[in-house]
Amino acid sequence: MFNVVLVAPEIPANTGNIGRTCVVTGSRLHLVGPLGFSLDEKSLRRAGLGYWESLDVTVHESWEAFLTTAGTDARLHLLTKKARRTYVEASYKDGDYLVFGCESVGLPEDLLAAHADCCERIPMLPDTASLDNASSWGSDEKNDHAALLAQDVCGNFVNPEDYRISALNLSNAAAIALYEALRQTGFAGME
């Protein structure tokens, strides 16, 4: 069983989507506080659909509390855009922890530095190649699109000054890394 760890998640729908992915893959979800939403939030439950009640989820007050539960020998995979090694270069084993940071800033720098040998990234196109319609997001006479300037169409936070994408949508990134881990460990139907 793999463990998906969300450190200080901010968007309830992302957590609900990841919870659904955990249920259908037999994975455990760990939520590390502070959470940016209530676990009773309607959008979290809606995104998790009927799966939320079947989810194996543990909430930890802090990173330190999570580490106490996981143990000193826990195999961590910190997914960040600041790593040299890609997620497919990693070697996954049953029981590993796939760790993701919050949507707006990712994992804290001190955490990455403390576990530099565990950092992995998902390759992406440069911002200029993946987001060429940023100028059309501004406001017009009929609609004020200021809210769109805070997030792109996938829910990624963007800098309104230069429209840079921060990373993949959290639920997409979690699914990509989790399915590679499952593939490497012989998950049914992925041979």
N, C-alpha and C positions, 0 to 999 in steps of 0.2 A: 504494500500500500504506500502510495506517495503522499506527501504532505505539501499542500499549497499554503504559503504563509503570506498574508497581506499586512504590511506594516503601515499603520495609520491610514487606511483607505478613506477616501473622501466622497465617492460617488456611490450611492446605494445600489443603483442598477448594475454597476460593474461587479459589485460583490455578489449580487443575486445571480448574475450570469456565471460567475466563477463557481458559485455554490452548485449550480445545476451541472456544470461540467465535472465537478468533483463527485457528485452523486453517480453520474453515468459511467465514471471511470473507476469508482471504488476508492477514491482518494479522500483524504481528511483535509478540512479547511481550518486554518488557524488565523484568527484575527487579532492583531497586536495593536493595542491602544496607543494613543487616543483615537477613537473612531470618529469620523466626521458626520455621523448620522446615528440614529437609534436603530437597534435591531428590529424594532416594531414598525419601522417606516414602510409605508405602503408600496413605494417603488422598489424596495428591496424584495419584498414578498412577491410582487408582480413579476419581476425579472426572474426570480427563482421558481415561479409557477408552482406546480404541485410538488416540486422536488424538495423545497426547503425543509419540510417535516422529516424527510429521509436523510438529511445532510448530517454528517459527522463533523460537528464544528466545535472548536474550543476558542474561547476568548481569553486573551492574556492582557493584563493591565499595561505591560511595558515590554520592551525588548528583553530586559533582564529577566522578567518573569517567564517569558517564552523560553529563553536559554536554560533556565532552571528546569523547566518541564522537559525540554528536548534532550538535555544532557550534554556533557562536554564532548562526547564522541559523535554528536549529530553531524551528518554529512549535509552541509549547506551549499546551495547553489544560489548566489545573489545575482538576480537578473537586473542589469543596468546598461545604459547606453555608454557607460564609461569604462568598458572592459575591452581587453585585446582579444581574449579567447571568445569564440562564438559558442552558443548553446549546443551545437551539434558536435563540437570538439570535446565536450564534457563526457564523462562516463557516469551513467546513472545506475543506481542500485535501489532495490526495494527498500522503502523506509526513508529515502532522501527527502530533504526539505527544499522546495523551490520557493525562493523568497523574492517578493516584489514590493516596491515602495509605493508611496501615495502618488496619486495621479498628477499632482501639480509639480512636485520636485523630485520624485523618485526616492531612493534610499539615501539616508543621511551620509555625508562625506566621511564622518568618523567611523561609521559602521563599515563602509566600503574599505577604508584604510585598514581597519582591524582584521578584515577577512579578504584581503586583496587576492589571495590565491584561489578564492571561491567565486570570483566575479566572472560573469558571462554576459554576452550581449546577443541580441537578435539583429542581424544586419538589416539596414533600411536604406532607402535612397536618400540623398541629401534633400534638405527642405525645399530647395529651389526646384527640384525635379518632382517632388511629391505634392506640392501645394502651390500650383500656378494660378489659382483663381482668387487669391486673397483680396485683390482690389475690389472684387464684386461683393465683398461682405459688408461694405460700409452702409451707412444709412441712406435711405432715399426719402422722397416726400411722403410716401404711404406708410412705410414701416421703419421703425427704429431698430436696427440690427445690432445694437450695442452688445446685447447678450452673446451674439455669435462671435464678437471680437474676443471674448474671454475663453471660448472653446471652439475647436474646429468641429467638423461634422461627425467625427468619431468620438467626441467627448474629450479629446486631448486639450489641455490648456495651452494657449498660445500667447505670445507677447504681442499686444496690439501695436507696438511700435515697429516690429519687423515681421510679424506673422510667422514666427518660427514654430515648428511642431516640436513638442517636448519629447514625445515618444509614441510608440504604438498605443492604442487603447489598451487599458489594463487587462480587460477580459480577453482580448485577442492575444496579447503577449502571454498570459497565463496558459491559454489553450495551446499555443504553439510550443512552448517549452514542455508542458505536461505531456503532450502527445509524442514528442521526441523521446522523453524519458520512458513512456510506455512502450514505444516502438523498440527501444534498446533492450527492454526487459521482457519482451515476448508477450505483450498484452494480446489477448485473444482477437483474432481477425487482422492483426497487423504484421503477420509474417511476411 
